[in-house]
Amino acid sequence: MPRTLVTEIAGESEESQSLREQPNKKVWILTKGSDTCRRFVGIRGLGKGKGLTLGCYVHWPRH
């Protein structure tokens, strides 16, 4: 059977692929943001007593 026919019958549409990949992309972005926050979390304590506090906040999308 030709490959194009097999893909047409059993293949996943581009729209389905895109919808499946979107959550993976969001998780990757959030993981990278979390990694960045963890690297800089030590900076947060430097400003105590001086009225300066640095922090990193991640806003989770609500669906």
PDB file of N, H, CA, C and O in Angstrom:
ATOM      1  N   MET A   1       0.850  -1.171   0.000  1.00  0.00           N
ATOM      2  CA  MET A   1       0.000   0.000   0.000  1.00  0.00           C
ATOM      3  C   MET A   1       0.898   1.239   0.000  1.00  0.00           C
ATOM      4  O   MET A   1       1.879   1.271   0.744  1.00  0.00           O
ATOM      5  N   PRO A   2       0.603   2.239  -0.793  1.00  0.00           N
ATOM      6  CA  PRO A   2       1.432   3.455  -0.836  1.00  0.00           C
ATOM      7  C   PRO A   2       1.429   4.193   0.513  1.00  0.00           C
ATOM      8  O   PRO A   2       0.418   4.246   1.214  1.00  0.00           O
ATOM      9  N   ARG A   3       2.571   4.747   0.841  1.00  0.00           N
ATOM     10  H   ARG A   3       3.392   4.704   0.272  1.00  0.00           H
ATOM     11  CA  ARG A   3       2.746   5.443   2.119  1.00  0.00           C
ATOM     12  C   ARG A   3       1.746   6.594   2.279  1.00  0.00           C
ATOM     13  O   ARG A   3       1.228   6.817   3.374  1.00  0.00           O
ATOM     14  N   THR A   4       1.481   7.307   1.216  1.00  0.00           N
ATOM     15  H   THR A   4       1.902   7.126   0.327  1.00  0.00           H
ATOM     16  CA  THR A   4       0.540   8.435   1.291  1.00  0.00           C
ATOM     17  C   THR A   4      -0.866   7.961   1.658  1.00  0.00           C
ATOM     18  O   THR A   4      -1.575   8.637   2.403  1.00  0.00           O
ATOM     19  N   LEU A   5      -1.267   6.811   1.141  1.00  0.00           N
ATOM     20  H   LEU A   5      -0.692   6.261   0.535  1.00  0.00           H
ATOM     21  CA  LEU A   5      -2.575   6.259   1.459  1.00  0.00           C
ATOM     22  C   LEU A   5      -2.639   5.827   2.921  1.00  0.00           C
ATOM     23  O   LEU A   5      -3.642   6.064   3.594  1.00  0.00           O
ATOM     24  N   VAL A   6      -1.586   5.203   3.410  1.00  0.00           N
ATOM     25  H   VAL A   6      -0.772   5.010   2.863  1.00  0.00           H
ATOM     26  CA  VAL A   6      -1.531   4.793   4.817  1.00  0.00           C
ATOM     27  C   VAL A   6      -1.623   6.025   5.717  1.00  0.00           C
ATOM     28  O   VAL A   6      -2.360   6.016   6.703  1.00  0.00           O
ATOM     29  N   THR A   7      -0.888   7.071   5.390  1.00  0.00           N
ATOM     30  H   THR A   7      -0.289   7.078   4.589  1.00  0.00           H
ATOM     31  CA  THR A   7      -0.913   8.308   6.174  1.00  0.00           C
ATOM     32  C   THR A   7      -2.299   8.930   6.146  1.00  0.00           C
ATOM     33  O   THR A   7      -2.788   9.412   7.168  1.00  0.00           O
ATOM     34  N   GLU A   8      -2.923   8.921   5.001  1.00  0.00           N
ATOM     35  H   GLU A   8      -2.526   8.530   4.171  1.00  0.00           H
ATOM     36  CA  GLU A   8      -4.263   9.490   4.860  1.00  0.00           C
ATOM     37  C   GLU A   8      -5.274   8.727   5.710  1.00  0.00           C
ATOM     38  O   GLU A   8      -6.164   9.336   6.302  1.00  0.00           O
ATOM     39  N   ILE A   9      -5.149   7.417   5.777  1.00  0.00           N
ATOM     40  H   ILE A   9      -4.426   6.922   5.296  1.00  0.00           H
ATOM     41  CA  ILE A   9      -6.096   6.587   6.524  1.00  0.00           C
ATOM     42  C   ILE A   9      -5.804   6.610   8.022  1.00  0.00           C
ATOM     43  O   ILE A   9      -6.711   6.814   8.829  1.00  0.00           O
ATOM     44  N   ALA A  10      -4.567   6.406   8.387  1.00  0.00           N
ATOM     45  H   ALA A  10      -3.831   6.240   7.731  1.00  0.00           H
ATOM     46  CA  ALA A  10      -4.217   6.214   9.800  1.00  0.00           C
ATOM     47  C   ALA A  10      -3.427   7.365  10.403  1.00  0.00           C
ATOM     48  O   ALA A  10      -3.149   7.359  11.602  1.00  0.00           O
ATOM     49  N   GLY A  11      -3.064   8.344   9.602  1.00  0.00           N
ATOM     50  H   GLY A  11      -3.290   8.349   8.628  1.00  0.00           H
ATOM     51  CA  GLY A  11      -2.207   9.418  10.096  1.00  0.00           C
ATOM     52  C   GLY A  11      -2.934  10.421  10.971  1.00  0.00           C
ATOM     53  O   GLY A  11      -4.161  10.519  10.963  1.00  0.00           O
ATOM     54  N   GLU A  12      -2.145  11.154  11.718  1.00  0.00           N
ATOM     55  H   GLU A  12      -1.149  11.074  11.724  1.00  0.00           H
ATOM     56  CA  GLU A  12      -2.661  12.188  12.602  1.00  0.00           C
ATOM     57  C   GLU A  12      -2.654  13.510  11.848  1.00  0.00           C
ATOM     58  O   GLU A  12      -1.659  13.849  11.208  1.00  0.00           O
ATOM     59  N   SER A  13      -3.742  14.255  11.914  1.00  0.00           N
ATOM     60  H   SER A  13      -4.551  13.980  12.435  1.00  0.00           H
ATOM     61  CA  SER A  13      -3.813  15.532  11.201  1.00  0.00           C
ATOM     62  C   SER A  13      -2.849  16.539  11.834  1.00  0.00           C
ATOM     63  O   SER A  13      -2.451  16.389  12.990  1.00  0.00           O
ATOM     64  N   GLU A  14      -2.481  17.561  11.065  1.00  0.00           N
ATOM     65  H   GLU A  14      -2.804  17.682  10.127  1.00  0.00           H
ATOM     66  CA  GLU A  14      -1.592  18.600  11.581  1.00  0.00           C
ATOM     67  C   GLU A  14      -2.244  19.327  12.754  1.00  0.00           C
ATOM     68  O   GLU A  14      -1.566  19.717  13.705  1.00  0.00           O
ATOM     69  N   GLU A  15      -3.561  19.508  12.684  1.00  0.00           N
ATOM     70  H   GLU A  15      -4.113  19.192  11.912  1.00  0.00           H
ATOM     71  CA  GLU A  15      -4.277  20.171  13.774  1.00  0.00           C
ATOM     72  C   GLU A  15      -4.173  19.340  15.058  1.00  0.00           C
ATOM     73  O   GLU A  15      -3.928  19.888  16.133  1.00  0.00           O
ATOM     74  N   SER A  16      -4.356  18.041  14.948  1.00  0.00           N
ATOM     75  H   SER A  16      -4.555  17.597  14.075  1.00  0.00           H
ATOM     76  CA  SER A  16      -4.242  17.157  16.118  1.00  0.00           C
ATOM     77  C   SER A  16      -2.820  17.178  16.675  1.00  0.00           C
ATOM     78  O   SER A  16      -2.628  17.208  17.891  1.00  0.00           O
ATOM     79  N   GLN A  17      -1.830  17.162  15.796  1.00  0.00           N
ATOM     80  H   GLN A  17      -1.986  17.138  14.808  1.00  0.00           H
ATOM     81  CA  GLN A  17      -0.430  17.217  16.240  1.00  0.00           C
ATOM     82  C   GLN A  17      -0.173  18.506  16.998  1.00  0.00           C
ATOM     83  O   GLN A  17       0.467  18.501  18.049  1.00  0.00           O
ATOM     84  N   SER A  18      -0.675  19.613  16.460  1.00  0.00           N
ATOM     85  H   SER A  18      -1.196  19.617  15.606  1.00  0.00           H
ATOM     86  CA  SER A  18      -0.472  20.913  17.081  1.00  0.00           C
ATOM     87  C   SER A  18      -1.121  20.957  18.463  1.00  0.00           C
ATOM     88  O   SER A  18      -0.512  21.420  19.428  1.00  0.00           O
ATOM     89  N   LEU A  19      -2.363  20.473  18.552  1.00  0.00           N
ATOM     90  H   LEU A  19      -2.858  20.097  17.768  1.00  0.00           H
ATOM     91  CA  LEU A  19      -3.062  20.460  19.845  1.00  0.00           C
ATOM     92  C   LEU A  19      -2.344  19.578  20.857  1.00  0.00           C
ATOM     93  O   LEU A  19      -2.344  19.889  22.048  1.00  0.00           O
ATOM     94  N   ARG A  20      -1.747  18.510  20.421  1.00  0.00           N
ATOM     95  H   ARG A  20      -1.746  18.257  19.453  1.00  0.00           H
ATOM     96  CA  ARG A  20      -1.011  17.602  21.314  1.00  0.00           C
ATOM     97  C   ARG A  20       0.310  18.227  21.753  1.00  0.00           C
ATOM     98  O   ARG A  20       0.743  18.032  22.888  1.00  0.00           O
ATOM     99  N   GLU A  21       0.942  18.969  20.869  1.00  0.00           N
ATOM    100  H   GLU A  21       0.590  19.128  19.947  1.00  0.00           H
ATOM    101  CA  GLU A  21       2.247  19.562  21.179  1.00  0.00           C
ATOM    102  C   GLU A  21       2.145  20.799  22.062  1.00  0.00           C
ATOM    103  O   GLU A  21       3.100  21.118  22.771  1.00  0.00           O
ATOM    104  N   GLN A  22       1.021  21.503  22.041  1.00  0.00           N
ATOM    105  H   GLN A  22       0.245  21.244  21.466  1.00  0.00           H
ATOM    106  CA  GLN A  22       0.893  22.739  22.819  1.00  0.00           C
ATOM    107  C   GLN A  22       1.123  22.543  24.312  1.00  0.00           C
ATOM    108  O   GLN A  22       1.896  23.301  24.898  1.00  0.00           O
ATOM    109  N   PRO A  23       0.489  21.561  24.958  1.00  0.00           N
ATOM    110  CA  PRO A  23       0.762  21.370  26.393  1.00  0.00           C
ATOM    111  C   PRO A  23       2.225  21.026  26.674  1.00  0.00           C
ATOM    112  O   PRO A  23       2.783  21.471  27.677  1.00  0.00           O
ATOM    113  N   ASN A  24       2.848  20.237  25.796  1.00  0.00           N
ATOM    114  H   ASN A  24       2.395  19.876  24.981  1.00  0.00           H
ATOM    115  CA  ASN A  24       4.267  19.902  25.984  1.00  0.00           C
ATOM    116  C   ASN A  24       5.125  21.158  25.919  1.00  0.00           C
ATOM    117  O   ASN A  24       6.061  21.315  26.703  1.00  0.00           O
ATOM    118  N   LYS A  25       4.810  22.050  24.989  1.00  0.00           N
ATOM    119  H   LYS A  25       4.050  21.923  24.352  1.00  0.00           H
ATOM    120  CA  LYS A  25       5.560  23.292  24.845  1.00  0.00           C
ATOM    121  C   LYS A  25       5.380  24.165  26.089  1.00  0.00           C
ATOM    122  O   LYS A  25       6.339  24.774  26.564  1.00  0.00           O
ATOM    123  N   LYS A  26       4.151  24.228  26.618  1.00  0.00           N
ATOM    124  H   LYS A  26       3.372  23.733  26.232  1.00  0.00           H
ATOM    125  CA  LYS A  26       3.889  25.025  27.824  1.00  0.00           C
ATOM    126  C   LYS A  26       4.643  24.457  29.016  1.00  0.00           C
ATOM    127  O   LYS A  26       5.209  25.214  29.805  1.00  0.00           O
ATOM    128  N   VAL A  27       4.659  23.149  29.159  1.00  0.00           N
ATOM    129  H   VAL A  27       4.199  22.534  28.518  1.00  0.00           H
ATOM    130  CA  VAL A  27       5.392  22.516  30.260  1.00  0.00           C
ATOM    131  C   VAL A  27       6.881  22.828  30.145  1.00  0.00           C
ATOM    132  O   VAL A  27       7.532  23.115  31.149  1.00  0.00           O
ATOM    133  N   TRP A  28       7.419  22.775  28.937  1.00  0.00           N
ATOM    134  H   TRP A  28       6.890  22.543  28.121  1.00  0.00           H
ATOM    135  CA  TRP A  28       8.832  23.079  28.726  1.00  0.00           C
ATOM    136  C   TRP A  28       9.134  24.513  29.144  1.00  0.00           C
ATOM    137  O   TRP A  28      10.126  24.763  29.829  1.00  0.00           O
ATOM    138  N   ILE A  29       8.281  25.461  28.734  1.00  0.00           N
ATOM    139  H   ILE A  29       7.476  25.258  28.178  1.00  0.00           H
ATOM    140  CA  ILE A  29       8.479  26.871  29.075  1.00  0.00           C
ATOM    141  C   ILE A  29       8.408  27.070  30.585  1.00  0.00           C
ATOM    142  O   ILE A  29       9.244  27.768  31.158  1.00  0.00           O
ATOM    143  N   LEU A  30       7.422  26.463  31.229  1.00  0.00           N
ATOM    144  H   LEU A  30       6.743  25.896  30.763  1.00  0.00           H
ATOM    145  CA  LEU A  30       7.291  26.593  32.680  1.00  0.00           C
ATOM    146  C   LEU A  30       8.463  25.955  33.414  1.00  0.00           C
ATOM    147  O   LEU A  30       8.913  26.481  34.432  1.00  0.00           O
ATOM    148  N   THR A  31       8.957  24.842  32.918  1.00  0.00           N
ATOM    149  H   THR A  31       8.591  24.415  32.091  1.00  0.00           H
ATOM    150  CA  THR A  31      10.116  24.188  33.532  1.00  0.00           C
ATOM    151  C   THR A  31      11.343  25.077  33.438  1.00  0.00           C
ATOM    152  O   THR A  31      12.093  25.208  34.405  1.00  0.00           O
ATOM    153  N   LYS A  32      11.552  25.691  32.272  1.00  0.00           N
ATOM    154  H   LYS A  32      10.943  25.584  31.487  1.00  0.00           H
ATOM    155  CA  LYS A  32      12.698  26.598  32.112  1.00  0.00           C
ATOM    156  C   LYS A  32      12.566  27.794  33.044  1.00  0.00           C
ATOM    157  O   LYS A  32      13.557  28.226  33.633  1.00  0.00           O
ATOM    158  N   GLY A  33      11.358  28.339  33.188  1.00  0.00           N
ATOM    159  H   GLY A  33      10.553  27.989  32.709  1.00  0.00           H
ATOM    160  CA  GLY A  33      11.131  29.458  34.103  1.00  0.00           C
ATOM    161  C   GLY A  33      11.397  29.061  35.545  1.00  0.00           C
ATOM    162  O   GLY A  33      11.986  29.823  36.312  1.00  0.00           O
ATOM    163  N   SER A  34      10.960  27.866  35.904  1.00  0.00           N
ATOM    164  H   SER A  34      10.482  27.248  35.281  1.00  0.00           H
ATOM    165  CA  SER A  34      11.203  27.360  37.250  1.00  0.00           C
ATOM    166  C   SER A  34      12.700  27.183  37.512  1.00  0.00           C
ATOM    167  O   SER A  34      13.190  27.520  38.590  1.00  0.00           O
ATOM    168  N   ASP A  35      13.414  26.660  36.532  1.00  0.00           N
ATOM    169  H   ASP A  35      13.015  26.387  35.657  1.00  0.00           H
ATOM    170  CA  ASP A  35      14.868  26.502  36.663  1.00  0.00           C
ATOM    171  C   ASP A  35      15.536  27.849  36.895  1.00  0.00           C
ATOM    172  O   ASP A  35      16.426  27.972  37.736  1.00  0.00           O
ATOM    173  N   THR A  36      15.104  28.855  36.147  1.00  0.00           N
ATOM    174  H   THR A  36      14.381  28.755  35.464  1.00  0.00           H
ATOM    175  CA  THR A  36      15.667  30.202  36.296  1.00  0.00           C
ATOM    176  C   THR A  36      15.393  30.736  37.698  1.00  0.00           C
ATOM    177  O   THR A  36      16.282  31.301  38.335  1.00  0.00           O
ATOM    178  N   CYS A  37      14.169  30.561  38.176  1.00  0.00           N
ATOM    179  H   CYS A  37      13.446  30.103  37.659  1.00  0.00           H
ATOM    180  CA  CYS A  37      13.819  31.012  39.527  1.00  0.00           C
ATOM    181  C   CYS A  37      14.686  30.330  40.576  1.00  0.00           C
ATOM    182  O   CYS A  37      15.165  30.972  41.510  1.00  0.00           O
ATOM    183  N   ARG A  38      14.881  29.036  40.416  1.00  0.00           N
ATOM    184  H   ARG A  38      14.492  28.515  39.657  1.00  0.00           H
ATOM    185  CA  ARG A  38      15.681  28.298  41.398  1.00  0.00           C
ATOM    186  C   ARG A  38      17.127  28.770  41.421  1.00  0.00           C
ATOM    187  O   ARG A  38      17.759  28.788  42.477  1.00  0.00           O
ATOM    188  N   ARG A  39      17.657  29.153  40.252  1.00  0.00           N
ATOM    189  H   ARG A  39      17.143  29.138  39.394  1.00  0.00           H
ATOM    190  CA  ARG A  39      19.037  29.644  40.206  1.00  0.00           C
ATOM    191  C   ARG A  39      19.172  30.957  40.947  1.00  0.00           C
ATOM    192  O   ARG A  39      20.202  31.213  41.571  1.00  0.00           O
ATOM    193  N   PHE A  40      18.147  31.792  40.888  1.00  0.00           N
ATOM    194  H   PHE A  40      17.310  31.584  40.382  1.00  0.00           H
ATOM    195  CA  PHE A  40      18.232  33.122  41.483  1.00  0.00           C
ATOM    196  C   PHE A  40      17.548  33.239  42.833  1.00  0.00           C
ATOM    197  O   PHE A  40      17.467  34.340  43.377  1.00  0.00           O
ATOM    198  N   VAL A  41      17.058  32.150  43.388  1.00  0.00           N
ATOM    199  H   VAL A  41      17.124  31.256  42.946  1.00  0.00           H
ATOM    200  CA  VAL A  41      16.346  32.210  44.657  1.00  0.00           C
ATOM    201  C   VAL A  41      17.257  32.695  45.779  1.00  0.00           C
ATOM    202  O   VAL A  41      16.773  33.293  46.740  1.00  0.00           O
ATOM    203  N   GLY A  42      18.544  32.458  45.682  1.00  0.00           N
ATOM    204  H   GLY A  42      18.937  31.973  44.901  1.00  0.00           H
ATOM    205  CA  GLY A  42      19.486  32.929  46.696  1.00  0.00           C
ATOM    206  C   GLY A  42      19.575  34.440  46.751  1.00  0.00           C
ATOM    207  O   GLY A  42      19.892  34.996  47.803  1.00  0.00           O
ATOM    208  N   ILE A  43      19.306  35.115  45.656  1.00  0.00           N
ATOM    209  H   ILE A  43      19.049  34.663  44.802  1.00  0.00           H
ATOM    210  CA  ILE A  43      19.352  36.579  45.614  1.00  0.00           C
ATOM    211  C   ILE A  43      18.272  37.166  46.512  1.00  0.00           C
ATOM    212  O   ILE A  43      18.430  38.265  47.044  1.00  0.00           O
ATOM    213  N   ARG A  44      17.201  36.451  46.677  1.00  0.00           N
ATOM    214  H   ARG A  44      17.072  35.558  46.246  1.00  0.00           H
ATOM    215  CA  ARG A  44      16.038  36.947  47.407  1.00  0.00           C
ATOM    216  C   ARG A  44      16.394  37.391  48.829  1.00  0.00           C
ATOM    217  O   ARG A  44      15.830  38.364  49.328  1.00  0.00           O
ATOM    218  N   GLY A  45      17.296  36.707  49.466  1.00  0.00           N
ATOM    219  H   GLY A  45      17.755  35.916  49.061  1.00  0.00           H
ATOM    220  CA  GLY A  45      17.634  37.037  50.844  1.00  0.00           C
ATOM    221  C   GLY A  45      18.602  38.190  50.989  1.00  0.00           C
ATOM    222  O   GLY A  45      18.804  38.662  52.108  1.00  0.00           O
ATOM    223  N   LEU A  46      19.208  38.667  49.924  1.00  0.00           N
ATOM    224  H   LEU A  46      19.044  38.283  49.015  1.00  0.00           H
ATOM    225  CA  LEU A  46      20.214  39.718  50.013  1.00  0.00           C
ATOM    226  C   LEU A  46      19.650  41.047  50.481  1.00  0.00           C
ATOM    227  O   LEU A  46      20.364  41.827  51.112  1.00  0.00           O
ATOM    228  N   GLY A  47      18.400  41.321  50.192  1.00  0.00           N
ATOM    229  H   GLY A  47      17.820  40.688  49.680  1.00  0.00           H
ATOM    230  CA  GLY A  47      17.837  42.627  50.510  1.00  0.00           C
ATOM    231  C   GLY A  47      17.158  42.716  51.862  1.00  0.00           C
ATOM    232  O   GLY A  47      16.650  43.781  52.212  1.00  0.00           O
ATOM    233  N   LYS A  48      17.127  41.654  52.627  1.00  0.00           N
ATOM    234  H   LYS A  48      17.539  40.788  52.343  1.00  0.00           H
ATOM    235  CA  LYS A  48      16.431  41.678  53.914  1.00  0.00           C
ATOM    236  C   LYS A  48      17.049  42.724  54.826  1.00  0.00           C
ATOM    237  O   LYS A  48      18.269  42.850  54.929  1.00  0.00           O
ATOM    238  N   GLY A  49      16.166  43.474  55.486  1.00  0.00           N
ATOM    239  H   GLY A  49      15.175  43.371  55.402  1.00  0.00           H
ATOM    240  CA  GLY A  49      16.628  44.517  56.389  1.00  0.00           C
ATOM    241  C   GLY A  49      16.841  45.834  55.676  1.00  0.00           C
ATOM    242  O   GLY A  49      16.955  46.871  56.329  1.00  0.00           O
ATOM    243  N   LYS A  50      16.897  45.825  54.357  1.00  0.00           N
ATOM    244  H   LYS A  50      16.805  44.982  53.826  1.00  0.00           H
ATOM    245  CA  LYS A  50      17.091  47.049  53.593  1.00  0.00           C
ATOM    246  C   LYS A  50      15.817  47.426  52.829  1.00  0.00           C
ATOM    247  O   LYS A  50      15.796  48.397  52.072  1.00  0.00           O
ATOM    248  N   GLY A  51      14.773  46.651  53.041  1.00  0.00           N
ATOM    249  H   GLY A  51      14.790  45.863  53.656  1.00  0.00           H
ATOM    250  CA  GLY A  51      13.523  46.938  52.357  1.00  0.00           C
ATOM    251  C   GLY A  51      13.510  46.485  50.906  1.00  0.00           C
ATOM    252  O   GLY A  51      12.604  46.841  50.152  1.00  0.00           O
ATOM    253  N   LEU A  52      14.496  45.713  50.513  1.00  0.00           N
ATOM    254  H   LEU A  52      15.231  45.424  51.126  1.00  0.00           H
ATOM    255  CA  LEU A  52      14.589  45.253  49.127  1.00  0.00           C
ATOM    256  C   LEU A  52      14.413  43.746  49.105  1.00  0.00           C
ATOM    257  O   LEU A  52      15.126  43.017  49.794  1.00  0.00           O
ATOM    258  N   THR A  53      13.477  43.294  48.322  1.00  0.00           N
ATOM    259  H   THR A  53      12.897  43.886  47.762  1.00  0.00           H
ATOM    260  CA  THR A  53      13.271  41.860  48.178  1.00  0.00           C
ATOM    261  C   THR A  53      13.131  41.541  46.703  1.00  0.00           C
ATOM    262  O   THR A  53      12.284  42.107  46.012  1.00  0.00           O
ATOM    263  N   LEU A  54      13.952  40.647  46.234  1.00  0.00           N
ATOM    264  H   LEU A  54      14.640  40.188  46.796  1.00  0.00           H
ATOM    265  CA  LEU A  54      13.860  40.211  44.857  1.00  0.00           C
ATOM    266  C   LEU A  54      13.288  38.816  44.839  1.00  0.00           C
ATOM    267  O   LEU A  54      13.653  37.984  45.670  1.00  0.00           O
ATOM    268  N   GLY A  55      12.409  38.548  43.917  1.00  0.00           N
ATOM    269  H   GLY A  55      12.113  39.224  43.242  1.00  0.00           H
ATOM    270  CA  GLY A  55      11.812  37.224  43.840  1.00  0.00           C
ATOM    271  C   GLY A  55      11.436  36.900  42.410  1.00  0.00           C
ATOM    272  O   GLY A  55      11.542  37.742  41.518  1.00  0.00           O
ATOM    273  N   CYS A  56      11.008  35.706  42.207  1.00  0.00           N
ATOM    274  H   CYS A  56      10.922  35.022  42.931  1.00  0.00           H
ATOM    275  CA  CYS A  56      10.605  35.259  40.888  1.00  0.00           C
ATOM    276  C   CYS A  56       9.233  34.624  41.027  1.00  0.00           C
ATOM    277  O   CYS A  56       9.031  33.732  41.851  1.00  0.00           O
ATOM    278  N   TYR A  57       8.315  35.077  40.236  1.00  0.00           N
ATOM    279  H   TYR A  57       8.479  35.801  39.567  1.00  0.00           H
ATOM    280  CA  TYR A  57       6.954  34.571  40.322  1.00  0.00           C
ATOM    281  C   TYR A  57       6.536  34.011  38.976  1.00  0.00           C
ATOM    282  O   TYR A  57       6.761  34.626  37.934  1.00  0.00           O
ATOM    283  N   VAL A  58       5.924  32.836  39.010  1.00  0.00           N
ATOM    284  H   VAL A  58       5.741  32.336  39.857  1.00  0.00           H
ATOM    285  CA  VAL A  58       5.432  32.199  37.793  1.00  0.00           C
ATOM    286  C   VAL A  58       3.916  32.227  37.858  1.00  0.00           C
ATOM    287  O   VAL A  58       3.320  31.742  38.819  1.00  0.00           O
ATOM    288  N   HIS A  59       3.293  32.795  36.836  1.00  0.00           N
ATOM    289  H   HIS A  59       3.777  33.190  36.055  1.00  0.00           H
ATOM    290  CA  HIS A  59       1.839  32.850  36.780  1.00  0.00           C
ATOM    291  C   HIS A  59       1.350  31.694  35.940  1.00  0.00           C
ATOM    292  O   HIS A  59       1.642  31.626  34.746  1.00  0.00           O
ATOM    293  N   TRP A  60       0.604  30.777  36.549  1.00  0.00           N
ATOM    294  H   TRP A  60       0.367  30.832  37.519  1.00  0.00           H
ATOM    295  CA  TRP A  60       0.080  29.616  35.848  1.00  0.00           C
ATOM    296  C   TRP A  60      -1.182  30.009  35.109  1.00  0.00           C
ATOM    297  O   TRP A  60      -2.058  30.650  35.690  1.00  0.00           O
ATOM    298  N   PRO A  61      -1.297  29.644  33.850  1.00  0.00           N
ATOM    299  CA  PRO A  61      -2.514  29.967  33.099  1.00  0.00           C
ATOM    300  C   PRO A  61      -3.697  29.158  33.634  1.00  0.00           C
ATOM    301  O   PRO A  61      -3.557  27.991  34.000  1.00  0.00           O
ATOM    302  N   ARG A  62      -4.837  29.792  33.669  1.00  0.00           N
ATOM    303  H   ARG A  62      -4.950  30.740  33.372  1.00  0.00           H
ATOM    304  CA  ARG A  62      -6.043  29.099  34.121  1.00  0.00           C
ATOM    305  C   ARG A  62      -6.897  28.752  32.914  1.00  0.00           C
ATOM    306  O   ARG A  62      -7.202  29.604  32.080  1.00  0.00           O
ATOM    307  N   HIS A  63      -7.273  27.492  32.839  1.00  0.00           N
ATOM    308  H   HIS A  63      -7.025  26.800  33.516  1.00  0.00           H
ATOM    309  CA  HIS A  63      -8.099  27.043  31.704  1.00  0.00           C
ATOM    310  C   HIS A  63      -9.353  26.417  32.229  1.00  0.00           C
ATOM    311  O   HIS A  63     -10.193  25.969  31.448  1.00  0.00           O
TER     312      HIS A  63
END
